[in-house]
Amino acid sequence: MSQIQATLITIGDEILIGQTIDTNSAFMAQRLNEIGVHVYEIISISDSANHIIQALDTALASSDIVLITGGLGPTKDDITKETLAKYFGSKLVLHQDILEEIEAYFKKRNRPMLESVKSLAMLPEKCEVIRNLKGTAAAMWFQQKEKAIISMPGVPYEMRDFMTRIIIPRLVEQFNTPTILHKRILCAGLGESIIAEKIKAIENSLPEHIKLAYLPTLGIVKLRLSARGTDVATLQEENNTFAQQIKNILYPKYAFGEDDAILEQTVGELLLEKNAKLGIAESCTGGLIARKITSISGSSRYFDGGVVAYSNRLKKQLLGVKAETLDREGAVSEATVCEMAKGTIEHLGVDYSIAVSGIAGPTGGTPEKPVGTIWAAVANKERVVAKKFQLARNRDLNVKVTTTLAVNLLRLLILDIV
Amino acid sequence: MSQIQATLITIGDEILIGQTIDTNSAFMAQRLNEIGVHVYEIISISDSANHIIQALDTALASSDIVLITGGLGPTKDDITKETLAKYFGSKLVLHQDILEEIEAYFKKRNRPMLESVKSLAMLPEKCEVIRNLKGTAAAMWFQQKEKAIISMPGVPYEMRDFMTRIIIPRLVEQFNTPTILHKRILCAGLGESIIAEKIKAIENSLPEHIKLAYLPTLGIVKLRLSARGTDVATLQEENNTFAQQIKNILYPKYAFGEDDAILEQTVGELLLEKNAKLGIAESCTGGLIARKITSISGSSRYFDGGVVAYSNRLKKQLLGVKAETLDREGAVSEATVCEMAKGTIEHLGVDYSIAVSGIAGPTGGTPEKPVGTIWAAVANKERVVAKKFQLARNRDLNVKVTTTLAVNLLRLLILDIV
C-alpha cells in the first residue's frame, strides 16, 4: 500500500502578516494523519492568482490530496474561486440552490443581505459544490483523475464541519486509505519518561502495526495507540487489549481517562456519583482552578463556589486560617494550605475542597522557597492530604501546571487512593 | 524602494502531523512586517534533506530573506545542519567556543551533559554562528551575495530572543529597510465599526505613508498606526500627532492605553494610585476575572481576593445577597449583581469591587434571558454601577469577553466617568 500524500494551502494575508496564527492546518493535519494520509507540506500564500496557481502546481506535483482554506469571502480581493475555476478549465456560474440557501441563512437570522453576499453563489461550473451548514461560503471539490483538490472557507468552525462531515469520510472511501484506529489513555501527575519506564514491557511487545505515542501538555500526558491495518474489528480489539494492559499498570493512580476525557469533567462525574459538593480556595492560581472546573457545562451541579484568598487577611477571614500558622510557617506551607482546605469544607459548607498556595513567580522567591514552590491540599470531612510541587517555569505555566496537579490530587482523594 | 521579500520555512514533523500549532511563523511575520519586509510564503516541511533543498530552491527564487526554524536538536533525525552546510558548499566542523558554552550551560544548571549534546557544537564552517543565550542550539547566518538565509532553533522563546536581539536589527541594517514606526491605541467596550465611525475624519486625513489598522480580539480593539518613511524623528512626531488626535476622541472613555498596555495592568495601576484594594465576586465567569487580575505580577499589592459564588447559597452566605432578591429577580439580574458588588465591598472589606452574573451557555437560557445575557456591576463605597451585556457566542468566548468588559467597567468607575 503506497503512502497517500497531501498538501495544505492556506490563502490570505492575515497569516502572512502574522495577525492570525494558522490553527486550521494543525486540525486538518491531525485528521489526515488519523486516516493514514501523510501531510507532505503546509503552505501559506497571499490572495494572488499567480501565487495560487504556483502553489497548486507545486502541490499537485507531490500530492494526491490538496486541501485549500481561506479566500472565499464575498469581498473583492478574494480571487480564489475565480483562479480555481480557470485552473481547472471551468468558469463561475450562478448556483441557484446555493443562492436560495444563503438567502434563507440571512432571513433566519433576521439580518439584511448585502448585494455582495450574492457573489457567494457564483461557483465553478465543473466542480462538486458542498453546502456550508455553519455559514455561507460553500466548499468545492475538484476531481482531477485520481487527485482530489478541495477548497473550503477559512473560518475554523466551518472548515471543521466540512472536514468531519464530508471530506474525511469521502477521502477514506475514494483513496481506500488504510484503517488507522486510535485509542488514547490520559495520564496526570507523572512525567513522560517515568510513564515510559512503567509501561516499557508493553511498549516493547507491541506488534509492528501498532504504534505508541507520548503527547505531553501542561501536567497531562496523553498516550496514543495507533493501530494500522485493514480489519476494523481486529484493530479495535488489539487496541483495547493493549490499552487495558496499560491501564492495568497506570489506572486509576496515574491515568484518569480515555480518548477525549477531560480531567475536570472526570472529577465532576466522581463528585456527582457521591452527590458531593466541591469548594475551592486559591492563592497563587488566582482563580484558574475554579475557571477550569466551571469550564465544564453543568458544573453547577457539583461546584458550589470558591475563594481566591490572595491576601493573608482574606485567608484568615474567609477560610479561618490561623494568624499564628501564617506567622510561623508562612502562606506557602503545608500547614497553611491544609488549614485552607479544611477551612473551605467548614466555611463554605462543602464536602470536598482543593486549596493551593505557592510562589508562581517571577518575584517572591526566597532561598528556602524559590519561585515554583507550590503547596496543594485536598480535603473531605475526614481527611486532608497535602503535596508539594517544585515547578520551574514561568508564572503562567506554573499556574497552569499547578491547576492540573491539584485537580488530579482531588481525584485521588475522592477515589481514596492517596 | 523595491519591496524586500521573505520566506519562512519550518522544519519538523510535529507541525505536519498536527501535534504542534505553528506559532513561530506568526511571530516572525509580525516582526518582519514591522520593518517593512513582505512575507511572501510560509512553508512547513519534514526533516528530510531533499525536502529542505527543494524548499530552499523555491524560497531563494522569490525571496531576499529566508528564515528557517526547527530541526536543530541533537537527535539523529535532525539533518537540517548537514543539509544547510552542503547546500551552501560548506561542511560541519567543531566550534570549540560553542562547545565550551554548551558545557558551561549544563554545568551552571547542575545537569549531566549527554554525549549526543556535543553534536550541537558541530556547525558549518562557512557561516556566521550566533550564540544562543536562552538554550544550547546556535543559530546560523548564511550570506549568499545579497541574500540572507538564517537558521534558528524552533523553541519559541529561543527563536524570539534571536529575532529581537540580532536578526531584526541586522536585517534592518543590511537591507536598509524602510523605517516603519508603529503606535497602538488600545480600546475596550466598543466595536470596531463604531470606533471607525468616531474617528473617520482622522482616518481620512492620514497621509499616504501612514496606515491605520483595526485589530480586534475578545472585547478589545487595537488601533495601529504605521508610519513608513526614512526619518525616524519625523515619523515619530507624525504618529504621536495622529495618536493624540485619536485619543482626544476616544480616551479615556473608550481607550485605555497605548502600545503594549494590558487592561488588567492599567486598572491595577489606577488602584495603586488610589491606594485602594480590589475584591471580585464572580458567578458565570467562574474565576476568570480573578485569574486575569492575578496574571499581573505584583497584583497582590492591590488585589485582596475574590469569591466565585457559583451557587445561590454562597451568593447569600459569602456576599450577603438577599434571598428575596434572588427569588424575585433571579441570579442573573441587575438587582442581584448590584448586591453582589456591594456585598463584596462590605464582606471582603475592600474599596472597589467587580461582580458578574450571567448565562454563559450552552444551557440555562430562557426566552426572557437567553444564553449570553450577562449582568456586571462595579462598586466602591459610594456608588454601584451595573451594565447588561448581550453576548452571542459560545460558553468560553462569552466568559472571556465578559471578563474584559467587566474589568473595563471598573476602570471607568475608578476614573469616575461612568
Chai-1 contact restraints between the chains, C-beta under 6 A:
chainA,res_idxA,chainB,res_idxB,connection_type,confidence,min_distance_angstrom,max_distance_angstrom,comment,restraint_id
A,L16,B,A29,contact,1.0,0.0,6.0,A-B,restraint_1
A,L16,B,V39,contact,1.0,0.0,6.0,A-B,restraint_2
A,I17,B,A29,contact,1.0,0.0,6.0,A-B,restraint_3
A,I17,B,N33,contact,1.0,0.0,6.0,A-B,restraint_4
A,G18,B,A26,contact,1.0,0.0,6.0,A-B,restraint_5
A,G18,B,A29,contact,1.0,0.0,6.0,A-B,restraint_6
A,G18,B,Q30,contact,1.0,0.0,6.0,A-B,restraint_7
A,G18,B,N33,contact,1.0,0.0,6.0,A-B,restraint_8
A,I21,B,T23,contact,1.0,0.0,6.0,A-B,restraint_9
A,I21,B,A26,contact,1.0,0.0,6.0,A-B,restraint_10
A,T23,B,I21,contact,1.0,0.0,6.0,A-B,restraint_11
A,A26,B,G18,contact,1.0,0.0,6.0,A-B,restraint_12
A,A26,B,I21,contact,1.0,0.0,6.0,A-B,restraint_13
A,A29,B,L16,contact,1.0,0.0,6.0,A-B,restraint_14
A,A29,B,I17,contact,1.0,0.0,6.0,A-B,restraint_15
A,A29,B,G18,contact,1.0,0.0,6.0,A-B,restraint_16
A,Q30,B,G18,contact,1.0,0.0,6.0,A-B,restraint_17
A,N33,B,I17,contact,1.0,0.0,6.0,A-B,restraint_18
A,V39,B,L16,contact,1.0,0.0,6.0,A-B,restraint_19
A,E41,B,I45,contact,1.0,0.0,6.0,A-B,restraint_20
A,I42,B,S44,contact,1.0,0.0,6.0,A-B,restraint_21
A,I43,B,I43,contact,1.0,0.0,6.0,A-B,restraint_22
A,S44,B,I42,contact,1.0,0.0,6.0,A-B,restraint_23
A,I45,B,E41,contact,1.0,0.0,6.0,A-B,restraint_24
A,G286,B,A290,contact,1.0,0.0,6.0,A-B,restraint_25
A,G286,B,R291,contact,1.0,0.0,6.0,A-B,restraint_26
A,G286,B,T294,contact,1.0,0.0,6.0,A-B,restraint_27
A,G287,B,G287,contact,1.0,0.0,6.0,A-B,restraint_28
A,G287,B,A290,contact,1.0,0.0,6.0,A-B,restraint_29
A,G287,B,R291,contact,1.0,0.0,6.0,A-B,restraint_30
A,L288,B,R291,contact,1.0,0.0,6.0,A-B,restraint_31
A,A290,B,G286,contact,1.0,0.0,6.0,A-B,restraint_32
A,A290,B,G287,contact,1.0,0.0,6.0,A-B,restraint_33
A,A290,B,V308,contact,1.0,0.0,6.0,A-B,restraint_34
A,R291,B,G286,contact,1.0,0.0,6.0,A-B,restraint_35
A,R291,B,G287,contact,1.0,0.0,6.0,A-B,restraint_36
A,R291,B,L288,contact,1.0,0.0,6.0,A-B,restraint_37
A,R291,B,R291,contact,1.0,0.0,6.0,A-B,restraint_38
A,T294,B,G286,contact,1.0,0.0,6.0,A-B,restraint_39
A,S297,B,P362,contact,1.0,0.0,6.0,A-B,restraint_40
A,S300,B,Y310,contact,1.0,0.0,6.0,A-B,restraint_41
A,F303,B,Y310,contact,1.0,0.0,6.0,A-B,restraint_42
A,D304,B,Y310,contact,1.0,0.0,6.0,A-B,restraint_43
A,D304,B,S311,contact,1.0,0.0,6.0,A-B,restraint_44
A,D304,B,L314,contact,1.0,0.0,6.0,A-B,restraint_45
A,G305,B,V308,contact,1.0,0.0,6.0,A-B,restraint_46
A,G305,B,A309,contact,1.0,0.0,6.0,A-B,restraint_47
A,G305,B,Y310,contact,1.0,0.0,6.0,A-B,restraint_48
A,G305,B,S311,contact,1.0,0.0,6.0,A-B,restraint_49
A,G305,B,L314,contact,1.0,0.0,6.0,A-B,restraint_50
A,G306,B,V308,contact,1.0,0.0,6.0,A-B,restraint_51
A,V307,B,V307,contact,1.0,0.0,6.0,A-B,restraint_52
A,V308,B,A290,contact,1.0,0.0,6.0,A-B,restraint_53
A,V308,B,G305,contact,1.0,0.0,6.0,A-B,restraint_54
A,V308,B,G306,contact,1.0,0.0,6.0,A-B,restraint_55
A,A309,B,G305,contact,1.0,0.0,6.0,A-B,restraint_56
A,Y310,B,S300,contact,1.0,0.0,6.0,A-B,restraint_57
A,Y310,B,F303,contact,1.0,0.0,6.0,A-B,restraint_58
A,Y310,B,G305,contact,1.0,0.0,6.0,A-B,restraint_59
A,S311,B,D304,contact,1.0,0.0,6.0,A-B,restraint_60
A,S311,B,G305,contact,1.0,0.0,6.0,A-B,restraint_61
A,L314,B,D304,contact,1.0,0.0,6.0,A-B,restraint_62
A,L314,B,G305,contact,1.0,0.0,6.0,A-B,restraint_63
A,P362,B,S297,contact,1.0,0.0,6.0,A-B,restraint_64
